[in-house]
Amino acid sequence: MGNYIGLLILAVSAVLQASLLPFLTYGAGTPNFVFLFVLAWSINADLRQSVTWALMGGIVLDLLSALPLGTSALGLLLLVSTVSGLGERVYRVGVLWLAGLVLAGTLFFEVYRLTAVFVYRAIGILPQDAGAAIDLVSDFTTVVLPTIVYNFILIWFVYFAVRRIQRWLREPVS
Amino acid sequence: MRRSVQSRRGAVLTGAGLLVALLIGLSAFGLLAPVEGLVSAPLEWLSGLINRAAIGIDTAVEGNRSYAELLDYVADLETAFARQQSEVVALREFASDYQRLADLVAYTSAAQTQDTIAADVIARDTSSALRTIVINKGSREGIRTGMAVVTGQGLVGRVIEVTSSASRVMLITSEASAISARNQRSRAEGAVVGRASGELRMLMLEPGADVQVGDLVITSGLGGNLPPDIVIGQVRSTRQFESEIEQTAEISSLIDFNRLEIVLVVTGFEPIDLSIFEATAPTGN
């Protein structure tokens, strides 16, 4: 049941990210709803369920992107395995813990996807015109930093919603 | 007990990692393209619906101006209309002269042979680092990789991926995009590249090139990838430092890429593959 609901939530999140968010955000960065839901779910779920959410979330993200299928799933997989590993050492999820996770997690995930795009372009999997000027520093300041800010603002709402769903489903909590 | 938990954890992560690696490999080489097209179709359909609704709401909000603002707007439009009437008359004269001369030399410009197909924008890339959009026309309608995509306001981008019912377009604002361009007034040539911020910059302009704020920048057709004379944007500012051997210009596109609704795919222009000349060119060694 949890996985079906997860698939629905993640698919709708990816669709909203691909259609609605460009109208609501300013600049090049946008919040990453799929990332937020996977992160919020993995904080209080067991590893197997977190991995399932990471796979589902990554695949729906890549279905609506030019990235090869599985690229985002790999990033999310690394994220949930780290969260799960760290979670074993944390007795209670507090504000600081959540804030730290979303800041570090978003930074990791966005830099990972930026690096993936850079590598795919370099080896010819993604197109790049001769003479195109890739500026990683500019990418970081105009794409990654705004995304971190958006995610930091939204994680509190997403986490609250996810906790309600997890309690409703009576899924195992830590 | 702890060791058993850890080995189960390792098994889950290894299994998932292998699955993802397999997916990336197959997808990167295009082996999953039919499946991806099939699975993404319902997501793209839903995305198209929401995109339409968002554009409708956005247009309604934008259009909700005050009466005084509307009066100012109408006055501005009337002034612009009056100024352009005289330009239209002059341009009609030029067009008529051009047509007579073109008939004499039996010359047909690329612009006159451009067939287009209209398509709806149904999704944008979920990765902020990639500036691509998805349109609801694909190979079934004759769309091919490399075709130019435009609107009435100018160049949008180029088709980079095609499925039977949808196509992915790389926007000109993408960092991976570089387009041969020229200044319409002075004919100064350069390359327009996208930037991470979503803006455009014209590079490789000669140091003394005549480029002024407000000039229109159009495609030059050099390289054979895109038809010539499609509007890219307008010069917003220019920059030249003494230490630099080229001049650069910031370009503003007339298109709002976040609010694209309908685009035209230029199907009548066949991109020319010049790589054959690169392969056979003497190396000079």
Interface residues (C-beta under 8 A of the other chain):
Chain A: A11 A14 V15 L16 Q17 A18 S19 L20 P22 F23 G27 A28 G29 T30 N32 V34 L47 R48 V51 A54 L55 G58 I59 V60 L61 D62 L63 L64 S65 A66 L67 P68 L69 G70 T71 S72 A73 L74 L77 S81 S84 E110 R113 L114 V117 Y120 R121 I125 L126 P127 Q128 D129 A130 G131 A132 A133 I134 D135 S138 D139 T141 T142 V143 T147
Chain B: R9 V12 L13 A16 G17 L19 V20 A21 L22 L23 I24 L26 S27 A28 L32 E36 V39 S40 L43 E44 L46 S47 G48 I50 N51 A54 I55 D58 I122 A123 R124 D125 T126 S127 S128 A129 L130 T132 V134 I160 E161 R168 M170 E175 A176 S177 A178 I179 A191 V193 G194 R195 A196 S197 G198 R201 L203 M204 N258 R259
